[in-house]
Amino acid sequence: MPSYFSREKAKDTVDLILDKIKTEADPGLLADYYTLFKKEVSLFNRSKVAAYLLMQYDQGRSSRSSRGGDAVASDAPRYPPLAEEESKRLFFSIGRSRRVFPREIIGLINTNTPVAREDIGVIRILDNYSFVQVRDTAAETIIEALNGLNFRGRPLTVNYAKSRSEQDQDHTEEEDI
């Protein structure tokens, strides 16, 4: 294992891990690990253990990339983005607060529409809602099939996501009224 330290690379790794905690990690499973960590590691050693695990993750990633083995798989997004010119972003009214993960959104689309997995791109799950990138040709099919569908006891809202400039414009118009 290489024995060097790049502060910038380590900072990027921490940012990546924090992002994965927000977007990909199963909260229940993460809570189990957190509980184990609190019970097994004394308060005075937790920072050292966390630093060691970060070092292992960071150094392990760099050694794979130098061999060319798993670098693409570990650095690539889990759900690869589609080309901007042939895709749309959809708004889903479900998010992390309802314990939703990308695999559930994909399952929801796959079970209720004929849309192929290759037509689904980046899935961004936030606290109360999510954004899903889909191919232009599949967007309308997904909206028609899922909008109003009951999901875990509540009606689901699915529509085209507004761009930030549209959202800012809506807020400005509301203030003018």
Secondary structure as UniProt FT lines:
FT   HELIX           7..23
FT   HELIX           27..40
FT   TURN            43..45
FT   HELIX           46..67
FT   HELIX           71..75
FT   HELIX           84..86
FT   STRAND          87..92
FT   HELIX           96..98
FT   HELIX           102..112
FT   HELIX           117..119
FT   STRAND          120..125
FT   STRAND          130..135
FT   HELIX           136..146
FT   TURN            147..148
FT   STRAND          150..151
FT   TURN            152..153
FT   STRAND          154..155
FT   STRAND          158..160
FT   HELIX           164..176
//
